[in-house]
Amino acid sequence: MLGPLEVGPHPVAQPKRILVVDNAQEMLQMVSQILDKAGFEVWRSTSGQEALNVIERNGRPHLAIVDIIMPGMDGFEFCQRVRAGGELPIIMLTALNQVDLVTRALEQFADDVITKPFSPGVLVARVQRVLRRVDNFDYARDPVVRVDEYLRVDFAGRQALVGNALVSLTPTEVRLLHILLQSGGRVVTLPALLGHLWPSEAATEERLRYHVSCLRRKIEPAPARPRYILTVPGRGYSFYNGRVA
């Protein structure tokens, strides 16, 4: 045992675990090699089901990189199933011309989308950005946060109980709701929200308004007359100023 004045060795940081899921062997190998060279621990899977088996066997990685188009279980179904078991940051891969899939991925599942082809530097930078965003975001410790009788939020599970209906939340909606709820009724300014949600991007107020509107449609009893997410003109947004139970 170390004495009070003795200094032990510094703990060695363990590499982040990245699960790569792609049925194309060449792409799987390329992505894995890039991440391995960047210092990550890489888990490989050639299908969604194999990836679920890897998670069941080895535990949850820090992040998953998932191709959207795969035979059998595609990337969207994989995301649905893995997210049912809890929080997992996800980057999805797609071809350059699949605009509709990119939109669906960002709205429903992905923390980021990378279009093919891409450079090694872009891949590593995107992975590091998502990991920083997740590391800097402190989800509520309680499994479910009860706002009032109408609204309860499961941040880790990315869902909310709205009245008697269970609704899914996107990664951005979860972060937005958490930031506003934790503000304790204080105004969160537009620059602060943009900086928290997209720390490495030149995001616009229009993008923020879009996500606020989507979140209101999901959790507000009357989205046109919001009870929870309140607009403070010229400043930003605040959350329901009642007590959080």
C-alpha atoms as one frame of an Amber mdcrd trajectory, in Angstrom:
protein
   0.000   0.000   0.000   1.289   3.456  -0.809   2.089   5.770   2.070   0.551
   9.252   2.294   3.501  10.944   0.582   4.266   8.262  -1.948   3.301   8.748
  -5.568   2.114   5.739  -7.516   2.314   5.313 -11.284  -0.077   7.314 -13.402
  -2.936   5.188 -14.717  -2.555   4.290 -18.356  -5.470   5.497 -20.436  -7.175
   2.643 -22.212  -7.819   3.111 -25.935 -11.368   3.840 -26.999 -13.181   0.819
 -28.418 -14.658   1.327 -31.892 -17.012  -1.220 -33.467 -16.891  -1.178 -37.275
 -19.806  -2.850 -39.081 -19.620  -3.290 -42.864 -20.316  -6.275 -45.105 -17.779
  -5.051 -47.687 -14.478  -6.644 -46.643 -12.332  -4.021 -48.381 -14.105  -1.137
 -46.630 -14.101  -2.974 -43.294 -10.375  -3.578 -43.543  -9.596  -0.016 -44.626
 -11.611   1.616 -41.824 -10.185  -0.791 -39.265  -6.599  -0.108 -40.333  -7.108
   3.664 -40.200  -8.564   3.512 -36.699  -5.995   1.015 -35.460  -3.199   3.281
 -36.689  -4.847   6.212 -34.881  -4.638   4.303 -31.587  -8.157   2.929 -31.209
  -9.102  -0.609 -30.263 -11.092  -1.875 -33.227 -13.810  -4.533 -33.231 -14.877
  -5.788 -36.665 -18.203  -7.197 -37.809 -19.411  -8.091 -41.288 -23.137  -7.897
 -40.472 -25.564  -6.282 -38.066 -26.319  -9.559 -36.327 -22.629 -10.350 -35.902
 -22.132  -6.883 -34.412 -24.942  -7.465 -31.910 -23.289 -10.744 -30.963 -19.956
  -8.970 -30.458 -21.605  -6.450 -28.143 -23.363  -9.179 -26.194 -20.084 -11.049
 -25.822 -17.654  -8.164 -25.202 -19.809  -5.332 -23.878 -20.598  -1.983 -25.457
 -17.915  -0.099 -27.384 -17.377   3.628 -27.046 -18.617   4.229 -30.598 -19.894
   2.276 -33.609 -19.234   3.002 -37.280 -22.002   1.359 -39.305 -22.628   1.071
 -43.026 -26.233   1.886 -43.884 -26.688  -0.507 -46.809 -26.048  -4.114 -45.744
 -27.842  -7.346 -46.663 -30.139  -8.834 -44.056 -30.063  -6.414 -41.120 -29.246
  -2.972 -42.534 -27.629  -0.150 -40.607 -30.945   1.372 -39.529 -32.244  -1.861
 -38.019 -28.929  -2.401 -36.257 -29.166   1.081 -34.744 -32.709   0.451 -33.549
 -31.788  -2.815 -31.893 -28.540  -1.703 -30.291 -30.061   1.535 -28.994 -32.835
  -0.484 -27.323 -30.142  -1.637 -24.923 -28.867   1.838 -24.048 -26.754   4.729
 -25.234 -24.219   4.201 -28.026 -22.758   6.959 -30.224 -23.010   6.000 -33.893
 -21.401   7.238 -37.104 -23.066   5.924 -40.256 -21.409   5.398 -43.635 -23.190
   6.004 -46.910 -22.508   6.575 -50.589 -22.241  10.130 -51.865 -25.537  10.065
 -53.809 -27.756   8.713 -50.989 -29.065  12.077 -49.787 -32.348  10.702 -48.487
 -30.532   8.115 -46.382 -28.224  10.763 -44.941 -31.242  12.813 -43.863 -32.947
   9.825 -42.267 -29.748   8.775 -40.497 -29.147  12.208 -38.975 -32.759  12.664
 -37.938 -33.248   9.249 -36.362 -30.040   7.497 -35.431 -26.637   8.953 -36.172
 -24.393  11.348 -34.309 -22.663  11.905 -37.651 -22.695  10.604 -41.220 -19.611
  10.119 -43.418 -20.040   9.831 -47.161 -17.836   7.549 -49.243 -15.173   7.990
 -50.409 -13.399   9.719 -47.517  -9.826  10.342 -46.455  -8.212   8.766 -43.367
  -7.876  12.204 -41.806 -11.586  12.938 -42.180 -12.565   9.617 -40.620 -10.303
  10.046 -37.591 -11.350  13.675 -37.119 -15.051  12.775 -37.208 -14.548   9.918
 -34.731 -12.602  12.151 -32.346 -15.233  14.875 -32.618 -18.091  12.553 -31.706
 -16.098  11.047 -28.828 -15.283  14.524 -27.481 -18.928  15.483 -27.719 -19.993
  12.380 -25.807 -17.209  12.667 -23.216 -18.133  16.272 -22.507 -21.811  15.490
 -22.161 -22.887  14.314 -18.715 -26.121  12.379 -18.946 -28.376  12.329 -15.917
 -27.388   9.603 -13.473 -30.956   8.641 -12.680 -32.372   6.175 -15.213 -35.490
   8.294 -15.699 -35.948  12.017 -15.035 -39.498  12.930 -14.054 -40.324  16.456
 -15.179 -43.996  16.302 -14.170 -46.982  13.993 -14.463 -47.025  14.396 -18.251
 -43.317  14.116 -19.164 -40.589  11.701 -18.133 -37.248  11.361 -19.926 -34.920
   8.380 -20.205 -31.720  10.049 -21.398 -29.596   6.911 -21.624 -32.328   5.099
 -23.549 -32.996   8.120 -25.784 -36.726   8.114 -25.229 -39.434  10.013 -23.401
 -42.761   9.036 -21.896 -45.147  11.753 -23.056 -48.508  11.245 -21.430 -48.970
   7.540 -22.032 -46.963   7.434 -25.267 -43.335   6.375 -25.561 -41.414   8.440
 -28.136 -37.873   8.014 -29.434 -35.409  10.894 -29.341 -32.522  11.536 -31.721
 -28.989  12.071 -30.351 -29.258  15.825 -30.912 -32.693  16.000 -29.268 -31.357
  14.161 -26.218 -28.469  16.590 -25.821 -30.686  19.619 -26.446 -33.292  18.483
 -23.927 -30.671  17.661 -21.321 -28.954  21.037 -21.648 -32.243  22.934 -21.352
 -33.590  20.817 -18.513 -30.388  21.145 -16.484 -30.458  24.936 -16.851 -33.006
  25.073 -14.029 -35.276  27.537 -15.814 -32.453  29.927 -16.715 -32.079  31.158
 -20.280 -29.548  29.233 -22.347 -28.263  31.618 -24.980 -28.132  30.785 -28.672
 -24.295  30.829 -28.793 -24.143  28.544 -25.752 -26.553  26.037 -27.269 -24.796
  26.036 -30.622 -21.441  25.576 -28.918 -22.655  22.684 -26.760 -24.480  20.855
 -29.527 -21.970  21.352 -32.330 -18.637  22.291 -30.728 -16.566  21.745 -33.864
 -19.010  23.024 -36.475 -20.191  26.402 -37.709 -23.815  25.603 -36.917 -26.591
  28.106 -37.606 -29.596  29.289 -35.614 -31.796  27.833 -38.351 -30.362  24.376
 -37.649 -31.030  24.846 -33.944 -34.603  26.019 -34.573 -35.226  22.913 -36.665
 -34.219  20.603 -33.804 -36.171  22.656 -31.264 -39.250  22.368 -33.483 -38.804
  18.588 -33.836 -38.387  18.174 -30.091 -41.448  20.287 -29.354 -43.551  18.159
 -31.681 -42.508  15.109 -29.702 -42.856  16.274 -26.092 -45.177  19.271 -25.976
 -48.943  18.821 -25.362 -49.510  21.686 -27.810 -46.338  22.402 -29.842 -47.668
  25.755 -31.068 -48.068  26.859 -27.444 -45.070  25.200 -25.773 -45.197  24.390
 -22.087 -41.622  23.134 -21.687 -39.260  24.623 -24.284 -39.779  28.371 -24.166
 -38.355  30.844 -26.667 -36.753  33.952 -25.181 -36.678  36.398 -28.131 -33.243
  37.702 -28.981 -31.547  35.545 -26.339 -32.189  31.817 -26.596 -34.350  29.206
 -24.914 -35.349  28.185 -21.404 -37.016  25.114 -20.024 -40.210  24.746 -17.976
 -39.552  26.698 -14.788 -41.366  24.359 -12.472 -39.556  21.991 -10.160 -37.984
  18.860 -11.666 -39.032  15.928  -9.495
